[in-house]
Amino acid sequence: MIKPKTEVPDLELPLVNGAKWSLYAQESKVFTMLVFYRGLHCPVCKKYLEDLTKKLKDFTERDVHLIAISSDSEKRAKQAAKDWDIDELPVGYNLPIETARDWGLYISKKISDKEPDQFSEPAVFLIRPDNTLYASAIQSMPFARPNWDDILNAIDYVEKNDYPARGGE
């Protein structure tokens, strides 16, 4: 498990638009937000990422860079990008299961033919510009994820009050 105030590992992934993405290359002055999602098979993920896409401007105005990440193959990730209303959202794929474990994500095995053999469960990480973990919400199930408005309000509070990362002791 990665503790708050500690450096996170670099993460480099291909994006569905053909570009390459690197966590350490981000130049946000506030946060980079990593949104790990289960994959194409997950209707909860579809709604969650579509809702996030509607809030992209709000995050951008706060200088928060973000990416949605899954262990899905290129084909599955591109299908999600095509079928879901997430055109503006950077979507990374091919997250290795071992890397997901390094980030403390829960791993599930498929229980239906719609699912890949293994995939990571959802999580949201806020990373400071110095590549340290500020906050995380890691789920073992597809349900009960953080609300985007709550995260936006928290970012506003943190920035206004210079609120420190907590839970790293």
C-alpha beads as a LAMMPS data file, in Angstrom:
LAMMPS data file: protein, C-alpha beads

169 atoms
168 bonds

1 atom types
1 bond types

-500.0 500.0 xlo xhi
-500.0 500.0 ylo yhi
-500.0 500.0 zlo zhi

Masses

1 110.0

Atoms # bond

1 1 1 0.000 0.000 0.000
2 1 1 1.252 3.477 -0.886
3 1 1 1.037 5.856 2.050
4 1 1 0.161 9.545 1.769
5 1 1 3.177 11.868 1.558
6 1 1 5.317 9.132 -0.025
7 1 1 6.478 9.037 -3.616
8 1 1 4.351 6.957 -5.954
9 1 1 5.890 4.793 -8.676
10 1 1 6.020 6.239 -12.170
11 1 1 3.285 4.985 -14.439
12 1 1 3.539 4.936 -18.217
13 1 1 0.651 3.775 -20.376
14 1 1 -0.573 3.951 -23.951
15 1 1 -3.721 6.011 -24.541
16 1 1 -6.602 5.017 -26.805
17 1 1 -5.841 8.073 -28.984
18 1 1 -2.402 6.629 -29.829
19 1 1 -0.380 8.869 -27.500
20 1 1 1.782 7.745 -24.597
21 1 1 1.082 8.984 -21.066
22 1 1 3.517 9.242 -18.150
23 1 1 2.665 10.233 -14.601
24 1 1 6.067 11.805 -13.965
25 1 1 5.718 13.913 -17.133
26 1 1 2.582 15.644 -15.836
27 1 1 3.071 19.315 -15.076
28 1 1 0.034 20.111 -12.962
29 1 1 0.642 22.642 -10.230
30 1 1 -2.143 21.138 -8.094
31 1 1 -2.901 17.428 -8.661
32 1 1 -2.833 14.613 -11.153
33 1 1 -5.853 12.389 -10.620
34 1 1 -5.651 8.717 -11.538
35 1 1 -9.023 7.039 -11.968
36 1 1 -8.626 3.283 -12.135
37 1 1 -11.689 1.554 -13.564
38 1 1 -12.628 -2.103 -13.994
39 1 1 -12.991 -2.165 -17.776
40 1 1 -15.391 -2.397 -20.684
41 1 1 -17.546 -5.006 -18.936
42 1 1 -18.504 -2.646 -16.093
43 1 1 -21.712 -0.588 -16.469
44 1 1 -20.927 1.263 -13.225
45 1 1 -17.577 2.318 -14.724
46 1 1 -19.331 3.555 -17.857
47 1 1 -21.579 5.889 -15.872
48 1 1 -18.750 6.950 -13.552
49 1 1 -16.438 7.908 -16.410
50 1 1 -19.234 9.591 -18.365
51 1 1 -19.998 11.680 -15.274
52 1 1 -16.295 12.500 -14.944
53 1 1 -16.166 13.601 -18.588
54 1 1 -18.957 16.083 -17.852
55 1 1 -16.759 17.539 -15.076
56 1 1 -13.514 17.746 -17.081
57 1 1 -13.743 21.532 -17.379
58 1 1 -14.133 21.835 -13.594
59 1 1 -11.005 19.773 -12.989
60 1 1 -9.063 21.583 -15.718
61 1 1 -9.970 24.966 -14.181
62 1 1 -8.372 23.727 -10.950
63 1 1 -5.222 22.601 -12.801
64 1 1 -5.947 18.937 -12.130
65 1 1 -4.666 16.604 -14.829
66 1 1 -6.445 13.286 -15.027
67 1 1 -6.516 9.917 -16.679
68 1 1 -8.802 6.881 -16.607
69 1 1 -6.847 3.609 -16.439
70 1 1 -7.734 -0.058 -16.798
71 1 1 -6.085 -3.401 -17.348
72 1 1 -8.191 -3.809 -20.473
73 1 1 -6.493 -4.698 -23.737
74 1 1 -6.137 -2.055 -26.423
75 1 1 -9.145 -3.505 -28.255
76 1 1 -11.403 -3.429 -25.170
77 1 1 -10.242 0.051 -24.116
78 1 1 -10.851 1.447 -27.599
79 1 1 -14.287 -0.177 -27.618
80 1 1 -15.138 1.517 -24.315
81 1 1 -13.858 4.857 -25.650
82 1 1 -16.030 4.388 -28.736
83 1 1 -19.203 3.132 -27.010
84 1 1 -19.116 5.332 -23.919
85 1 1 -19.568 9.093 -23.960
86 1 1 -15.978 9.834 -22.837
87 1 1 -14.418 11.336 -25.982
88 1 1 -12.469 14.049 -24.144
89 1 1 -11.176 11.815 -21.353
90 1 1 -7.619 10.464 -21.571
91 1 1 -8.009 6.671 -21.364
92 1 1 -5.009 4.469 -20.627
93 1 1 -4.959 0.716 -21.016
94 1 1 -2.843 -2.418 -20.548
95 1 1 -2.190 -1.711 -16.875
96 1 1 -0.254 -4.823 -15.797
97 1 1 -1.895 -6.692 -12.916
98 1 1 1.391 -6.589 -10.973
99 1 1 1.507 -2.813 -11.363
100 1 1 -2.093 -2.608 -10.145
101 1 1 -1.032 -4.629 -7.088
102 1 1 1.929 -2.248 -6.547
103 1 1 -0.611 0.581 -6.348
104 1 1 -2.622 -1.363 -3.755
105 1 1 -5.557 -2.089 -6.054
106 1 1 -7.794 -5.061 -5.447
107 1 1 -7.677 -7.698 -8.184
108 1 1 -10.657 -9.811 -9.271
109 1 1 -10.998 -12.892 -11.431
110 1 1 -13.746 -13.120 -13.990
111 1 1 -17.144 -14.450 -12.989
112 1 1 -18.748 -14.049 -16.418
113 1 1 -17.738 -14.315 -20.054
114 1 1 -17.976 -10.511 -20.397
115 1 1 -15.050 -10.010 -18.038
116 1 1 -11.332 -10.456 -18.725
117 1 1 -9.563 -13.218 -16.795
118 1 1 -8.259 -10.697 -14.240
119 1 1 -8.789 -6.989 -13.730
120 1 1 -8.313 -4.333 -11.076
121 1 1 -11.138 -2.908 -9.035
122 1 1 -11.733 0.862 -9.033
123 1 1 -9.711 3.511 -7.243
124 1 1 -9.046 7.239 -7.336
125 1 1 -5.638 8.726 -6.456
126 1 1 -4.709 12.386 -6.081
127 1 1 -0.996 12.877 -6.739
128 1 1 0.870 16.078 -5.905
129 1 1 3.255 17.687 -8.442
130 1 1 6.223 16.226 -6.511
131 1 1 4.783 12.749 -7.271
132 1 1 3.725 12.058 -3.702
133 1 1 0.361 10.589 -2.811
134 1 1 -2.040 13.125 -1.368
135 1 1 -5.173 10.961 -1.081
136 1 1 -6.664 7.731 -2.341
137 1 1 -9.969 5.883 -2.360
138 1 1 -9.542 2.210 -3.181
139 1 1 -12.583 -0.021 -3.687
140 1 1 -12.866 -3.804 -3.572
141 1 1 -16.196 -3.718 -5.444
142 1 1 -17.597 -1.629 -8.313
143 1 1 -19.916 0.254 -5.934
144 1 1 -19.707 3.271 -3.574
145 1 1 -17.143 5.388 -5.425
146 1 1 -16.220 8.968 -4.518
147 1 1 -18.520 11.599 -6.005
148 1 1 -16.855 14.014 -8.452
149 1 1 -18.438 17.080 -6.843
150 1 1 -17.137 15.945 -3.456
151 1 1 -13.637 15.609 -4.914
152 1 1 -13.864 19.051 -6.535
153 1 1 -15.017 20.581 -3.235
154 1 1 -12.191 18.824 -1.415
155 1 1 -9.632 20.155 -3.910
156 1 1 -10.985 23.671 -3.382
157 1 1 -10.733 23.277 0.397
158 1 1 -7.235 21.804 0.237
159 1 1 -5.963 24.602 -1.979
160 1 1 -7.662 27.419 -0.038
161 1 1 -6.514 26.154 3.360
162 1 1 -3.182 24.554 2.425
163 1 1 -4.549 21.388 3.995
164 1 1 -1.852 18.708 4.402
165 1 1 -2.053 15.082 3.305
166 1 1 -3.333 12.870 6.111
167 1 1 -3.015 9.189 6.998
168 1 1 0.639 8.718 6.215
169 1 1 1.803 7.954 9.739

Bonds

1 1 1 2
2 1 2 3
3 1 3 4
4 1 4 5
5 1 5 6
6 1 6 7
7 1 7 8
8 1 8 9
9 1 9 10
10 1 10 11
11 1 11 12
12 1 12 13
13 1 13 14
14 1 14 15
15 1 15 16
16 1 16 17
17 1 17 18
18 1 18 19
19 1 19 20
20 1 20 21
21 1 21 22
22 1 22 23
23 1 23 24
24 1 24 25
25 1 25 26
26 1 26 27
27 1 27 28
28 1 28 29
29 1 29 30
30 1 30 31
31 1 31 32
32 1 32 33
33 1 33 34
34 1 34 35
35 1 35 36
36 1 36 37
37 1 37 38
38 1 38 39
39 1 39 40
40 1 40 41
41 1 41 42
42 1 42 43
43 1 43 44
44 1 44 45
45 1 45 46
46 1 46 47
47 1 47 48
48 1 48 49
49 1 49 50
50 1 50 51
51 1 51 52
52 1 52 53
53 1 53 54
54 1 54 55
55 1 55 56
56 1 56 57
57 1 57 58
58 1 58 59
59 1 59 60
60 1 60 61
61 1 61 62
62 1 62 63
63 1 63 64
64 1 64 65
65 1 65 66
66 1 66 67
67 1 67 68
68 1 68 69
69 1 69 70
70 1 70 71
71 1 71 72
72 1 72 73
73 1 73 74
74 1 74 75
75 1 75 76
76 1 76 77
77 1 77 78
78 1 78 79
79 1 79 80
80 1 80 81
81 1 81 82
82 1 82 83
83 1 83 84
84 1 84 85
85 1 85 86
86 1 86 87
87 1 87 88
88 1 88 89
89 1 89 90
90 1 90 91
91 1 91 92
92 1 92 93
93 1 93 94
94 1 94 95
95 1 95 96
96 1 96 97
97 1 97 98
98 1 98 99
99 1 99 100
100 1 100 101
101 1 101 102
102 1 102 103
103 1 103 104
104 1 104 105
105 1 105 106
106 1 106 107
107 1 107 108
108 1 108 109
109 1 109 110
110 1 110 111
111 1 111 112
112 1 112 113
113 1 113 114
114 1 114 115
115 1 115 116
116 1 116 117
117 1 117 118
118 1 118 119
119 1 119 120
120 1 120 121
121 1 121 122
122 1 122 123
123 1 123 124
124 1 124 125
125 1 125 126
126 1 126 127
127 1 127 128
128 1 128 129
129 1 129 130
130 1 130 131
131 1 131 132
132 1 132 133
133 1 133 134
134 1 134 135
135 1 135 136
136 1 136 137
137 1 137 138
138 1 138 139
139 1 139 140
140 1 140 141
141 1 141 142
142 1 142 143
143 1 143 144
144 1 144 145
145 1 145 146
146 1 146 147
147 1 147 148
148 1 148 149
149 1 149 150
150 1 150 151
151 1 151 152
152 1 152 153
153 1 153 154
154 1 154 155
155 1 155 156
156 1 156 157
157 1 157 158
158 1 158 159
159 1 159 160
160 1 160 161
161 1 161 162
162 1 162 163
163 1 163 164
164 1 164 165
165 1 165 166
166 1 166 167
167 1 167 168
168 1 168 169
